[in-house]
Every structure is written in structure tokens, then in C-alpha cells.
Amino acid sequence: MRDNLTLPPVGLGMWNYGGLLNPDHSRDHSELKAIEQAISLGYRHFDTAEMYGAGHSEELLGRALVGLNRSDFIITSKVKPENLSYQGILSACDSSLKRLQTDFIDLYLIHWPSKEIPLADSFHALNRLVSEDKVRNVGVSNFDLPLLEEAVRLSETPLFGNQVLYSLFHRKPQFDGTLEFCQEHELTLTAL
């Protein structure tokens, strides 16, 4: 059910908020203040993941948004590769929703592709999450062109896009056909 989501030009990436791959509560106060400051400056898109601080990044964002109008914000979260099985994604999403203290995630991405779990299993779960209104839009991250093409085929709703490393110094998506494919299929290419 792609809901015509448009991402603002700049969002707050929350990697390292709440710890790297393990929770770190030592900076909670300053990180909450940083999120609150970002909100006061007009940030409306927040990009987090269950992998960031083993979910603590999502907890901090959820705490910062308590009492605010949820519809004013866009939350992107990502499911890690080891949770890409059908049941794994359903459980991971429920856990993320609980940590974020929200009923839905605006954009839910496969963080990294898995070589062990078939993409069809993952999209079976993502399609269900969209039908249950737990997720508004689905997408992928760190997908090369062949995997992106497969994801477009497997998604029952229009795939939102692909989040990739893309900058002045890292132009691979421009040269390997990923950017052109996204443009041709009206997918958003989000640069990390």
C-alpha cells in the first residue's frame, strides 16, 4: 500500500545512537537531547534499525517521540539479515514497534541481503506486514541490481526504494545500473 511517502532531503541517521552493535546506555541523556534538538530544528525523518545498539537506537527514538504527533514524523527502520525468515521478520517488526512505541513503521527495509534465507520468504512476511498496517512502505538496503530487480518482482505493493552507499566519492550505483533502474521504476534511491 505505498502511501505516496516522500522523504525529506535530509534525515537523521541514527547509527551509533544507543550503541554500535550492543546497547550503550552511558550516552542516553545526550543522545535524547540530540534527537530533541533535531526535532526542534525541523527534522522529520529518522532512520534507525534493530541492529543499531541492538535495538536501543529504536528505544531512544521512541522515547523522544512520546507525546508528539506521530503523523508528523517518518520513521525508517531495518530488519537485520539473520531475521529475514518469514517468522523472523514478523517477530522483528513486532519488537521494533514496541521499542519505537508506535503502531506502524513508515518505511521498513531489509538492512542487508541474506545468502541463506530466500528473498521470497522475506517478502512473504513484508507483504503480510503491509496488509496488517504495521508497515506502510517496504524497501531494501545495500541491494545490488539483480537483487533489487528480484525485490521489485516479489513485493506485492510498489517497492519504495533502495538505500545504498552513494556520494561524491562512492558512485557505484550510478555506474552499475542501480540508479538508472530506480529512476525507470520510480524507486527512491536513498544515499547513505
URBELFEN-V748542 format. One line per field, one symbol per residue. ss: DSSP state (@ for helix, = for strand, . for the rest). phi: phi as a letter, one per 40 degrees, with the letter a starting at -180 (. if undefined). psi: psi as a letter, one per 40 degrees, with the letter a starting at -180 (. if undefined). A space follows every 50 residues. Layout:
ss: ???
phi: ???
psi: ???
This chain:
ss: ...........==..=..=.....@@@@@@@@@@@@@@@@....===... .@@@@@@@@@@@@@@....@@@.======.@@@..@@@@@@@@@@@@@@@ ....======........@@@@@@@@@@@@@...=======...@@@@@@ @@@@......====.......@@@@..@@@@@@@...====.
phi: .dcfcbccdbbccbcgcghccbcbccbdccccccccccccchcbbbbbac ccgfgcdccccdcccdgccdccbbbbbbccdcbccdcccccccdccdccc facabcabbccacbccbccccccdccccccccgcbcababagccddcccc ccccccbdccibcbcaadcbbddcccgcccccccbfcccccc
psi: fhffhhiidhihheheheiceihhededddddddddddddeehehhhaid dhffedddddddddeheihdeeihhhiihidefeidddddddddddddde fieihdhhihdiihedhhdddddddddddddefdhdiiaihfhidddddd ddddhdihhdahhihhadegedddeeedddddddefihhhh.
